[in-house]
Amino acid sequence: MHVAVDTVGRDVGRILQAVSLLLAASVAVVTVNGEFFAIPAFVVSAAVMGGIGTGLARLCRGARPPKKPDAMVTAATAWAVVGVLGALPFVLVAWTMRLQLLPGLTPPLNATTRVFLHPLNAVFETISGFTGTGLTMATTEGDLPRALHWWRSLTEWVGGVGVIVLTVAILRRGDGSSGSYTLYESEARSEKIHPSIITTVQEIWRLFVGLTLGAIALLLLAGMPPWDAINHGMTGIATGGFAVRAGSIGAYNSPAIEYATVPIMIAGSIAFPVHYLLFTGDLRNVYADLQTRWVVAWFAVGAAVLSALLFYTGQYDSLAASFRIGLFQFVSATSNTGFGTTTIGRGTERVWQTGPTLFACLGMLTGAAAGSTVSGIKLIRVITLIKGTAWQIRDVFRPASAIRSLRIGDRKLSEHQAQREYAEATLVFVLWLAFLAIGVAVLLAALSPQHPLEYVLFDVMSAQSNVGLDAGITSPGMPALAKGMLIINMWVGRLEIIPIAVLISAVLRHGDFYR
């Protein structure tokens, strides 16, 4: 497996150029909100990221179009680099407030923003944003400047669709080559709405913007203030979960807002081609879509089970309260959104009992539809594993001369195709569990032994499934080793592991560690 370093360098550079435009555009939002002290931080961040991106793109401009290994290494590298450089606004805004660089314009540094003086906390926040996770180092999110509210929400909004999809839309206009599709696939996507990948990406963005505006409008109708509705509409439809208040959606103590948020999270869990069918009025094919049926059924059954567990373990006094909490939290966990309406745990202190906690973990493990804004394993992998395992068992009893095939939804796979997809799903699942086990082991070693095992598992699974719910463990006070491990878990989970494995293999080969 040969990886063309110049191809990777050029494409990573283009991705950095695209993201730098978001930083530059954010200056307008910062200005409208009157936080003039934050403008230099965003200008410098845009210049640094854009400068590095332009330098890489020009240095490697003669590189060949990406092949699959190149694209996978590009995806793994770009998501890491964007996460690191995207942390600059957090660090620079915090230091601007700390040093009072613009006297008379700069508010005093508060305890919540202070944590971003440390670059590791800022990188954690940005990786959490771009991967659509939503775990945060901000202890009281309402105390952050609106400039950082916006950047957190924007990272999740863009990350929901993907930085490579953004780049193909902005910087590859008119490029209908297979290279664009190869990069598109490397971000754990394969769906095409139109024959051309460029028009597919443009259609995805049109759908995504429309869904975002719809989400904002729904939250406004439910009574959420405008600034909050804009940010939560963006992070909700992107299944990201960053909030602008410390208690997330629970801070409003409003059943109307909670029930309005549920369909937003569900919409983010459905594949873009299905949304396209809905917008074009093709309802029959929407129902025929296997993933959509499973998503709706799993949300309904899972919410009912979690509600029952919460009620029968005595977590809440009434069945109505248990249903309200159970429905919201199961949809939030399984859609990988991570909005919260209740406290699951306080680090070393149990709030939820073991049963509801582990069932919520099951929801995080399965995830929702591939081709949506959801990260993690994806429900289609789970379906492939279940159907593929049953197919393998039945195959033992078939004669050797039998013609074997596997049907998944409306797709009829030949024996070769079935074996390949089953092997890929198995590989992803095994590697996913391996990284999960590593994460749990590292956190158990780094944290106080008073933390319940199920809460450690919950936070690691939340990071690797890109969910964002926490049991009170994830905080600025965590050891640096634990923060670093969760950053890796979030990065691995967003890219479905295989690009990370290809990157590691390429690095080892390039360093002649093995041949």
C-alpha positions in Angstrom: 0.0 0.0 0.0 1.7 3.2 -1.2 0.5 6.6 0.0 1.5 9.7 -2.1 2.6 12.2 0.6 2.3 15.2 -1.9 -1.3 14.2 -2.7 -2.2 14.1 1.0 -0.4 17.4 1.6 -2.3 19.1 -1.2 -5.7 17.9 -0.1 -5.1 18.6 3.6 -4.1 22.1 2.5 -7.3 22.6 0.5 -9.3 21.4 3.5 -7.5 24.0 5.7 -8.2 26.7 3.2 -11.9 25.8 3.3 -12.1 25.8 7.1 -10.2 29.1 7.3 -13.0 30.7 5.3 -15.4 29.8 8.1 -13.1 31.6 10.6 -13.0 34.7 8.4 -16.8 34.6 8.0 -17.2 34.3 11.7 -15.8 37.9 12.1 -19.2 39.2 10.9 -21.1 37.3 13.6 -18.6 38.5 16.3 -19.0 42.1 15.1 -22.9 41.9 15.1 -22.7 40.7 18.7 -20.5 43.6 19.6 -17.6 41.5 20.9 -15.0 43.5 19.2 -12.2 42.2 21.5 -12.6 38.8 19.8 -12.1 40.0 16.2 -8.3 39.9 16.3 -8.4 36.3 17.5 -10.6 35.2 14.6 -8.6 37.2 12.0 -5.3 35.7 13.3 -6.7 32.2 13.4 -8.1 32.5 9.8 -4.7 33.9 8.6 -2.7 31.1 10.3 -5.0 28.3 9.1 -5.4 29.8 5.6 -1.7 30.5 5.3 -0.7 26.9 6.2 -3.4 25.5 3.9 -2.3 27.7 1.0 1.3 26.9 1.5 0.6 23.1 1.5 -1.7 23.4 -1.6 0.9 25.3 -3.6 3.8 23.2 -2.5 2.1 20.0 -3.6 0.0 21.4 -6.5 1.5 18.9 -9.0 0.3 15.9 -7.1 -1.8 13.2 -8.7 -5.5 12.7 -7.9 -6.0 10.8 -4.7 -6.4 7.0 -4.6 -8.2 5.2 -1.8 -5.2 4.9 0.6 -4.3 8.6 -0.1 -7.8 9.7 0.7 -8.0 7.7 3.9 -4.7 9.2 5.1 -6.0 12.6 4.1 -9.2 12.2 6.1 -7.4 11.0 9.2 -4.8 13.7 9.0 -7.1 16.6 8.1 -9.5 15.9 10.9 -6.6 15.9 13.4 -5.0 19.1 12.0 -8.3 21.0 11.7 -9.0 20.1 15.3 -5.6 21.4 16.5 -5.6 24.6 14.4 -9.3 25.2 15.0 -8.5 25.5 18.7 -6.8 28.9 18.1 -9.9 31.1 18.6 -10.4 29.5 22.1 -6.8 30.1 23.1 -6.5 33.6 21.6 -9.8 34.8 23.0 -9.0 33.5 26.5 -5.5 35.1 26.4 -7.0 38.4 25.0 -9.3 38.5 28.1 -6.5 37.4 30.4 -4.1 40.1 29.3 -6.7 42.7 28.6 -5.2 43.4 25.3 -7.9 45.8 24.2 -8.7 47.9 27.4 -12.2 49.2 27.5 -13.5 46.6 25.1 -12.4 43.4 26.8 -14.5 41.9 29.6 -12.8 40.3 32.6 -11.7 36.7 32.3 -14.2 34.4 33.9 -13.6 30.9 35.3 -15.3 29.1 32.3 -13.2 30.9 29.6 -10.1 30.6 31.8 -9.8 26.9 31.0 -9.0 27.7 27.4 -5.7 29.4 28.4 -4.5 25.8 28.3 -4.1 24.6 24.7 -5.1 21.0 25.5 -8.5 22.1 26.7 -9.0 24.2 23.5 -8.0 21.2 21.3 -10.4 19.0 23.3 -13.2 21.5 22.6 -12.5 21.8 18.9 -12.1 18.1 18.3 -15.3 17.5 20.2 -17.0 20.1 18.0 -15.7 19.0 14.5 -16.4 15.3 15.3 -19.9 16.2 16.5 -19.3 14.9 20.0 -20.3 17.7 22.3 -18.3 16.8 25.4 -17.0 20.1 26.7 -14.4 21.6 28.9 -16.7 24.6 29.6 -18.1 24.2 33.1 -20.7 27.0 32.7 -21.4 27.4 29.0 -23.5 30.5 29.4 -20.4 32.3 30.7 -18.6 31.9 27.4 -18.4 34.9 25.1 -20.9 34.6 22.2 -17.9 34.5 19.8 -17.0 31.2 21.3 -20.6 30.0 21.4 -20.7 30.6 17.7 -17.4 28.9 16.9 -18.4 25.9 19.0 -21.7 25.6 17.1 -20.2 26.2 13.7 -17.6 23.5 14.2 -20.4 21.0 15.0 -22.6 22.2 12.2 -19.8 21.8 9.6 -18.6 18.6 11.3 -22.0 17.1 11.0 -21.7 17.0 7.2 -17.9 16.7 7.1 -14.9 19.0 6.4 -14.2 17.1 3.2 -17.7 17.5 2.0 -17.3 21.2 2.7 -14.1 21.3 0.8 -15.5 19.5 -2.2 -18.4 22.0 -2.2 -16.2 25.1 -2.0 -12.9 24.3 -3.6 -13.6 21.6 -6.1 -16.4 23.2 -8.1 -16.4 21.8 -11.6 -14.1 18.9 -10.7 -16.1 15.8 -11.5 -13.1 13.5 -11.3 -13.1 10.3 -9.4 -10.6 11.9 -6.9 -13.5 14.0 -5.4 -15.6 10.9 -4.9 -12.6 9.0 -3.4 -12.1 11.8 -0.8 -15.9 11.9 -0.2 -15.9 8.1 0.6 -12.9 8.5 3.0 -15.2 10.5 5.4 -17.3 7.4 5.9 -19.8 8.3 3.2 -20.9 6.5 0.0 -24.4 7.8 -0.7 -25.0 9.7 -3.9 -28.2 11.7 -4.6 -27.1 12.6 -8.2 -24.7 10.9 -10.6 -22.1 13.7 -10.1 -20.4 13.9 -6.8 -20.2 17.7 -7.0 -24.0 18.0 -7.5 -24.5 15.5 -4.7 -22.5 17.5 -2.3 -24.3 20.7 -3.3 -27.7 19.0 -2.8 -26.6 17.8 0.6 -25.7 21.3 1.6 -29.0 22.7 0.3 -30.9 20.0 2.3 -28.7 20.7 5.4 -29.3 24.4 5.3 -33.0 23.9 4.9 -33.2 21.5 7.8 -31.2 23.8 10.0 -33.5 26.7 9.3 -36.5 24.5 10.0 -34.9 23.4 13.3 -34.3 27.0 14.3 -37.9 27.9 13.5 -39.3 25.0 15.5 -37.2 26.0 18.6 -38.4 29.6 18.3 -42.0 28.4 18.2 -41.4 26.3 21.3 -40.3 29.4 23.2 -36.5 29.3 23.0 -34.7 32.7 22.8 -33.4 33.6 19.3 -29.6 33.3 20.1 -30.2 30.0 21.8 -32.4 28.7 19.0 -29.8 29.5 16.3 -27.1 27.7 18.1 -29.2 24.7 19.2 -30.8 24.5 15.8 -27.3 24.2 14.3 -25.9 21.7 16.8 -29.2 19.7 17.0 -29.6 19.0 13.3 -25.9 18.3 13.1 -26.4 15.8 16.0 -23.6 17.6 17.8 -25.0 18.6 21.2 -23.0 21.7 22.2 -25.3 24.0 24.2 -25.2 27.7 25.2 -26.4 27.0 28.8 -24.9 25.0 31.5 -27.8 22.6 31.8 -28.1 22.0 28.1 -31.7 21.6 27.0 -32.7 20.8 30.6 -31.8 24.4 31.6 -35.1 25.7 30.1 -37.2 23.3 32.1 -39.7 23.4 29.3 -41.5 20.3 28.0 -42.4 22.1 24.8 -38.7 22.8 24.0 -37.7 19.2 24.9 -40.4 17.7 22.7 -39.5 20.1 19.9 -35.9 19.0 20.1 -36.7 15.3 19.7 -37.8 15.5 16.0 -34.7 17.7 15.2 -32.4 15.0 16.6 -34.4 12.3 14.6 -34.1 14.4 11.4 -30.4 14.6 11.9 -30.3 10.8 12.2 -31.9 10.1 8.8 -29.8 9.8 5.7 -29.7 12.8 3.3 -30.9 10.8 0.3 -34.1 10.0 2.3 -34.5 13.7 3.1 -34.2 14.3 -0.6 -37.0 11.8 -1.3 -39.1 13.5 1.4 -38.6 17.0 -0.2 -39.5 15.6 -3.6 -42.7 13.9 -2.3 -41.5 10.3 -2.9 -42.9 8.9 0.4 -43.1 5.3 -0.8 -39.4 5.0 -1.2 -38.9 6.6 2.2 -40.8 3.8 3.9 -38.9 1.3 1.8 -35.6 2.5 3.1 -34.2 -0.2 5.5 -32.2 2.2 7.7 -35.1 4.6 8.2 -37.4 1.8 9.3 -34.8 0.6 11.8 -34.0 4.1 13.1 -37.7 4.8 13.8 -38.3 1.4 15.3 -35.2 1.5 17.5 -35.9 5.0 18.8 -39.5 3.9 19.7 -38.6 0.6 21.4 -35.4 1.9 23.0 -37.2 5.0 24.5 -39.9 2.8 25.9 -37.4 0.4 27.5 -35.3 3.2 29.0 -38.4 4.9 30.3 -39.5 1.7 32.0 -36.0 1.1 33.5 -35.9 4.7 34.9 -39.3 4.3 36.4 -38.8 0.8 37.9 -35.4 1.7 39.3 -37.0 4.6 41.1 -35.0 7.3 39.3 -38.1 9.5 38.9 -41.3 9.7 40.8 -43.8 9.3 38.0 -44.2 7.3 34.8 -44.8 10.6 32.9 -41.5 12.1 34.2 -39.7 8.8 33.3 -41.1 8.9 29.8 -40.2 12.5 29.3 -36.6 11.9 30.4 -36.3 8.4 28.8 -37.6 9.5 25.4 -35.3 12.5 25.2 -32.2 10.8 26.5 -32.5 7.7 24.4 -33.0 9.7 21.2 -30.2 12.0 22.2 -27.8 9.0 22.9 -28.8 6.9 19.9 -28.8 9.9 17.5 -25.3 10.7 18.8 -26.5 14.3 19.6 -25.7 14.5 23.3 -28.2 17.1 24.5 -29.2 16.5 28.1 -32.2 17.1 30.3 -31.1 15.4 33.4 -28.0 14.5 35.4 -26.8 11.0 34.7 -23.9 11.0 37.1 -21.6 13.2 39.1 -18.3 11.6 38.6 -17.8 9.5 41.7 -21.5 9.9 42.8 -24.2 7.7 41.2 -27.4 9.3 40.0 -28.6 6.9 37.3 -28.4 3.2 38.3 -26.4 0.6 36.4 -29.3 -0.7 34.2 -30.4 2.6 32.6 -26.8 3.7 32.2 -25.8 0.5 30.3 -28.9 0.6 28.2 -28.1 4.2 27.2 -24.6 2.8 26.3 -26.3 0.3 24.0 -28.1 3.2 22.2 -24.8 5.0 21.8 -23.2 1.8 20.4 -25.7 1.2 17.6 -26.0 4.8 16.4 -28.3 5.8 13.6 -28.3 5.9 9.8 -25.2 6.1 7.6 -25.4 9.0 5.2 -26.8 11.3 8.0 -25.0 13.7 10.3 -24.5 10.8 12.8 -21.1 9.5 13.7 -20.1 6.3 15.5 -20.5 2.8 14.1 -23.8 3.5 12.2 -26.9 1.4 12.3 -26.3 -0.2 8.9 -23.1 -1.8 10.3 -25.2 -3.4 13.1 -27.8 -4.6 10.6 -25.1 -6.1 8.4 -23.6 -7.9 11.4 -26.9 -9.3 12.5 -28.1 -10.4 9.1 -24.6 -11.5 8.0 -24.2 -13.7 11.1 -27.5 -15.3 10.6 -26.6 -15.8 6.9 -23.3 -17.4 7.8 -25.1 -19.8 10.2 -27.7 -20.8 7.6 -24.9 -21.3 5.1 -23.5 -24.2 7.2 -26.6 -26.2 6.3 -26.7 -25.4 2.6 -25.2 -27.8 0.0 -21.9 -26.7 -1.5 -23.5 -26.3 -4.9 -26.2 -23.8 -3.7 -26.2 -20.3 -5.0 -25.7 -18.0 -2.0 -26.9 -14.4 -1.7 -27.8 -12.0 1.1 -30.5 -9.4 1.0 -30.1 -6.2 3.0 -33.0 -3.9 2.4 -33.5 -3.6 -1.3 -30.0 -4.8 -2.1 -29.3 -8.4 -3.1 -25.7 -9.2 -2.5 -23.8 -12.0 -4.2 -21.8 -14.3 -2.0 -18.6 -12.3 -2.7 -20.3 -9.0 -1.9 -21.9 -10.4 1.2 -18.6 -11.8 2.5 -16.8 -8.5 1.8 -19.4 -6.3 3.5 -19.7 -8.7 6.5 -15.9 -8.8 6.9 -15.7 -5.0 6.7 -18.5 -4.5 9.3 -16.8 -7.1 11.6 -13.5 -5.4 11.2 -14.9 -2.0 12.1 -16.8 -3.5 15.1 -13.8 -5.3 16.4 -11.4 -2.3 16.1 -14.1 -0.1 17.6 -14.3 -2.3 20.6 -10.5 -2.5 20.8 -10.2 1.3 21.0 -13.1 1.4 23.4 -11.3 -1.0 25.7 -8.1 1.0 25.5 -9.9 4.1 26.3 -11.6 2.6 29.4 -8.3 1.1 30.6 -6.5 4.5 30.3 -9.2 6.3 32.1 -9.3 3.7 34.9 -5.6 4.2 35.3 -5.7 8.0 35.2 -8.8 8.7 37.3 -9.6 8.1 40.9 -10.7 4.5 41.7 -13.9 6.0 43.2 -15.4 6.5 39.8 -18.0 3.7 39.0 -16.9 1.5 36.1 -20.2 2.0 34.3 -19.7 5.7 34.4 -16.1 5.4 33.0 -17.5 3.2 30.2 -20.3 5.6 29.6 -18.0 8.6 29.1 -15.5 6.7 26.9 -18.3 5.3 24.8 -19.9 8.7 24.6 -16.6 10.1 23.2 -16.0 7.3 20.7 -19.6 7.3 19.5 -19.4 11.1 19.2 -22.4 11.5 21.5 -21.5 14.1 24.2 -23.5 12.9 27.1 -21.4 12.5 30.2 -21.6 11.0 33.7 -19.8 13.8 35.4 -16.3 12.5 34.6 -15.4 14.7 31.7 -14.3 18.1 33.0 -11.3 20.6 32.9 -10.0 18.9 36.1 -9.4 15.6 34.4 -5.8 14.4 34.1 -4.1 15.4 30.8 -3.7 11.7 30.0 -7.5 11.2 30.2 -8.2 14.2 28.1 -5.7 13.0 25.5 -7.3 9.6 25.4 -10.8 11.0 24.9 -9.5 13.2 22.1 -8.2 10.1 20.4 -11.5 8.3 21.0 -13.5 11.1 19.4 -11.2 11.3 16.4 -11.3 7.5 15.9 -15.1 7.4 16.3 -15.8 10.1 13.7 -13.9 8.3 10.9 -15.0 4.8 11.6 -11.5 3.7 12.5 -10.2 2.3 9.2 -8.7 5.7 8.0 -6.9 5.9 11.3 -5.5 2.4 10.8 -4.4 3.2 7.3 -2.7 6.4 8.6 -0.8 4.4 11.3 0.2 1.8 8.7 1.4 4.5 6.3 3.5 6.2 9.1 5.1 2.9 10.1 5.9 2.0 6.5 7.3 5.4 5.8 9.5 5.1 8.8 10.7 1.6 7.7 9.3 0.0 10.9 8.2 -2.9 8.7 8.0 -3.7 5.0 
